[in-house]
């Protein structure tokens, strides 16, 4: 496998593994964010049912292979100047299964926040980062987010599911990637070469820090992703680091 430099990838291919789950303000605004998403989804359903307002839209077509993260708080002219073209309104897209390309990195027990832990900020299926990668037990994945006007908005809502073809794993959004008061300025939100950035938890608590880091580097790449996947995809079950860090 070529090195990061040879592949044209950043040399720090394990990605920025930061979370803001320790910030009480994040927990305060999470419920508001989920409520806003629900309202947008309902409104989107009404617009789709009427068949109105879509003609002349500059939104990407449903056939576009890059299905973008959600954007529930508007400024949005500002946001679009800072983020890749792929970052468009997922809430306005159909809720069915769809494929896109994302830049996938991995974070570990060793470089989580706090280090040496499996803490997560948006628990859905798990109280701690984990998962076997099956449909019923998907692996925790972290996504970019932004904070504007004291409100936090995840690029993909907590609970969003993905299927990662080259890992043969299902994953679920349960964590955020990006630190500080303006995480939208960081790469987890702005993406990589026009593609959304996803950061999957690979474990590593029973492995050495060096072995865990090597595993994170092994899986780092532009990868084919299925969003809102149904059951039935091939699965290689087990913690990523502990089950051989396999790429198919």
ABEGO torsion letter per residue (X at the ends): XBBAAAAGBBABAAEBBBBAAABAAAAAAAAAAAAAAAAAAAAAAAAAAAGBGABGBABBBAABABBBBBBABOBAAAAAAABBAABBBAAABBABBBBBBBBBBBBBAAABOBBGBABBABBAABABBEEAGBAABBBBBBBBBBBBGGBBBBABBBGBBBBBAAAGBBBBBABBBEBEABAAABAAAAEBGGBBBBBBBAEGAABBAAAAAAAAAAABBBBBBBBGBBBGBBBBBEBAAAAGGBBX
